[in-house]
Amino acid sequence: MIIAKSTDLERNGCVEFVIEDIPGGGTLFQADFPSSSTGVRDGALVGVDTNGIYHIVKTAMLVNPIVTAANAMIVYNNHEFKVNDYIGISSSGVASGALITAIAASGAGCDVITMTWAGAAVAASGILVQASGLGASPYKYNPVGISTIPVDVSVPSGNQGCSIMVRGRVRQNSMPYYVDSTLKSYLPLIRFV
């Protein structure tokens, strides 16, 4: 009797159609992720730095609105932010970075992010992104593609390879992290349905 076992990756249905990808994919920077993160599903936005290393474009959606002088915000917990990241407003296009000093769970499916917010008021369901610094550009990394396979970032071997789509179609409501029209504008060859 012969028993064979194999493993395979199956997409979650977020990435519906890949027309063009980056040949050979890219390497995701493991240090971007909090230690509690086990990995990223397909459909995550990625950006690239000047060294050719790819980074997740971190986003979060507000549960409640924030005002111009807030010390904390409540976001849905499907994000990859960690302490010492900077957070800013996706759609503003202006400097808005605030340093995250603490993140704590707050009820079912929510986190409280502690920071000193000096940016503009943001309505509930507003999208926040990782900023490059205090009062700096709202984007640390501009989106250049979308991951097409799950990536395990908990392995001790360091940065992990990832397939990256630059043209195709994704199902927005199945994406692992939130996007808005500003983020989507960076990816004109990707259709969000």
C-alpha positions as CSV (number, residue, x, y, z in Angstrom):
1,M,0.0,0.0,0.0
2,I,1.3,3.4,-0.9
3,I,0.2,6.5,1.0
4,A,1.1,9.9,-0.6
5,K,0.7,13.2,1.1
6,S,1.1,16.7,-0.5
7,T,0.3,20.2,0.4
8,D,-0.8,23.0,-1.9
9,L,-1.8,26.6,-1.7
10,E,-5.3,27.5,-2.9
11,R,-6.3,31.1,-3.4
12,N,-9.2,32.4,-1.3
13,G,-11.1,33.8,-4.2
14,C,-9.9,37.3,-3.8
15,V,-7.6,37.3,-6.8
16,E,-10.0,36.3,-9.6
17,F,-7.9,36.8,-12.7
18,V,-4.2,37.5,-13.2
19,I,-3.3,39.1,-16.5
20,E,0.2,40.2,-15.6
21,D,2.5,39.6,-12.6
22,I,6.1,40.6,-11.6
23,P,8.3,37.8,-13.1
24,G,9.8,35.9,-10.2
25,G,7.6,37.8,-7.7
26,G,9.1,39.8,-4.8
27,T,10.4,39.4,-1.3
28,L,8.2,40.6,1.5
29,F,10.0,42.2,4.4
30,Q,9.3,40.1,7.5
31,A,10.1,42.9,10.1
32,D,7.0,44.9,8.8
33,F,4.7,42.5,10.6
34,P,3.8,42.4,14.3
35,S,5.2,39.3,16.1
36,S,1.6,38.1,16.6
37,S,1.0,37.9,12.8
38,T,1.2,34.5,11.2
39,G,1.0,35.6,7.6
40,V,-0.8,37.6,5.0
41,R,-3.5,36.2,2.7
42,D,-3.6,36.8,-1.0
43,G,-5.1,40.2,-2.0
44,A,-2.8,42.4,0.2
45,L,-1.5,45.6,-1.3
46,V,2.3,45.7,-1.6
47,G,4.8,48.5,-2.3
48,V,8.5,48.4,-3.0
49,D,11.4,50.4,-1.6
50,T,14.6,51.7,-3.3
51,N,16.4,48.4,-2.5
52,G,13.8,46.3,-4.3
53,I,12.3,44.8,-1.2
54,Y,8.5,44.6,-1.1
55,H,6.5,45.8,1.9
56,I,2.9,45.4,2.8
57,V,0.9,48.6,2.5
58,K,-0.7,48.6,5.9
59,T,-4.3,49.9,6.2
60,A,-7.0,50.0,8.8
61,M,-10.6,51.1,8.9
62,L,-11.9,53.3,11.7
63,V,-14.8,52.0,13.7
64,N,-15.6,55.5,15.2
65,P,-14.7,58.9,13.8
66,I,-11.6,60.6,15.2
67,V,-11.2,64.3,15.8
68,T,-8.3,66.6,15.3
69,A,-6.8,66.3,18.8
70,A,-7.4,62.6,19.6
71,N,-5.2,60.3,21.7
72,A,-6.7,57.0,20.6
73,M,-8.7,55.5,17.7
74,I,-10.7,52.3,17.4
75,V,-10.1,50.3,14.3
76,Y,-11.2,46.9,13.0
77,N,-8.5,44.4,13.9
78,N,-7.7,43.0,10.5
79,H,-4.6,45.2,10.1
80,E,-0.8,44.7,10.5
81,F,0.1,47.9,12.4
82,K,2.4,47.6,15.3
83,V,3.8,49.9,18.0
84,N,6.3,52.5,16.5
85,D,4.6,52.5,13.1
86,Y,3.3,55.9,11.9
87,I,-0.4,56.1,10.8
88,G,-2.0,58.7,8.5
89,I,-5.0,59.4,6.4
90,S,-5.2,57.6,3.1
91,S,-7.4,60.1,1.2
92,S,-5.9,63.3,2.5
93,G,-2.8,63.5,0.4
94,V,-1.3,65.7,3.1
95,A,1.1,65.2,6.0
96,S,-0.7,63.4,8.8
97,G,1.6,60.8,10.4
98,A,1.2,60.0,14.1
99,L,3.4,57.6,16.1
100,I,1.6,54.5,17.4
101,T,2.5,54.0,21.1
102,A,0.2,51.1,22.0
103,I,-2.3,48.7,20.4
104,A,-4.8,46.8,22.6
105,A,-7.7,44.6,21.8
106,S,-11.1,46.2,22.4
107,G,-14.0,43.9,22.2
108,A,-14.9,41.6,19.3
109,G,-13.0,42.4,16.2
110,C,-11.6,45.8,17.2
111,D,-8.3,47.3,18.5
112,V,-7.6,50.6,20.2
113,I,-4.6,52.3,18.7
114,T,-3.0,54.9,21.1
115,M,-1.2,57.8,19.5
116,T,-1.2,61.6,19.5
117,W,-3.3,62.6,16.5
118,A,-2.8,66.0,15.1
119,G,-4.2,65.3,11.6
120,A,-7.6,66.2,10.3
121,A,-10.9,64.8,11.6
122,V,-11.8,61.5,9.9
123,A,-15.3,60.0,9.7
124,A,-16.2,56.5,10.8
125,S,-15.2,53.9,8.1
126,G,-12.3,56.1,7.0
127,I,-9.2,54.3,5.9
128,L,-5.8,54.9,7.6
129,V,-2.5,53.9,6.1
130,Q,1.1,53.5,7.3
131,A,2.8,56.9,7.0
132,S,6.5,57.6,6.5
133,G,6.9,59.6,9.7
134,L,5.5,62.2,12.1
135,G,3.5,64.8,10.1
136,A,5.0,63.2,6.9
137,S,3.7,61.7,3.7
138,P,0.5,59.7,4.2
139,Y,2.1,56.7,2.5
140,K,5.3,55.0,3.6
141,Y,5.0,52.7,0.6
142,N,2.8,53.4,-2.5
143,P,1.0,50.3,-3.7
144,V,2.5,48.8,-6.8
145,G,0.8,45.4,-6.9
146,I,-1.3,42.8,-5.0
147,S,-0.1,39.5,-3.5
148,T,-1.6,36.5,-5.2
149,I,-0.6,33.8,-2.7
150,P,-0.7,33.5,1.1
151,V,2.6,34.2,2.7
152,D,3.7,32.8,6.1
153,V,5.7,35.5,7.9
154,S,6.0,33.6,11.2
155,V,8.8,31.3,10.0
156,P,12.2,32.1,11.5
157,S,14.0,32.1,8.1
158,G,13.4,35.7,7.5
159,N,11.9,37.5,4.4
160,Q,9.5,35.4,2.3
161,G,8.9,35.3,-1.4
162,C,5.5,36.3,-2.8
163,S,3.8,36.3,-6.2
164,I,2.7,39.9,-7.1
165,M,0.0,40.8,-9.6
166,V,0.2,44.2,-11.4
167,R,-2.7,43.7,-13.8
168,G,-5.9,41.7,-13.3
169,R,-9.1,41.5,-11.3
170,V,-9.7,41.2,-7.5
171,R,-12.9,40.8,-5.5
172,Q,-12.7,43.8,-3.1
173,N,-15.0,42.4,-0.4
174,S,-12.7,39.3,-0.1
175,M,-9.5,41.3,0.3
176,P,-7.8,40.8,3.7
177,Y,-7.3,44.5,4.4
178,Y,-9.3,47.6,3.6
179,V,-8.8,49.8,0.5
180,D,-10.4,53.0,-0.7
181,S,-10.5,54.9,-4.0
182,T,-7.2,56.7,-3.3
183,L,-5.4,53.4,-2.8
184,K,-7.0,51.8,-5.8
185,S,-5.9,54.8,-8.0
186,Y,-2.3,53.6,-7.6
187,L,-3.3,50.4,-9.4
188,P,-5.0,51.5,-12.6
189,L,-4.5,48.1,-14.3
190,I,-6.3,46.2,-11.5
191,R,-10.1,46.0,-11.6
192,F,-11.7,45.9,-8.2
193,V,-15.2,44.2,-8.4
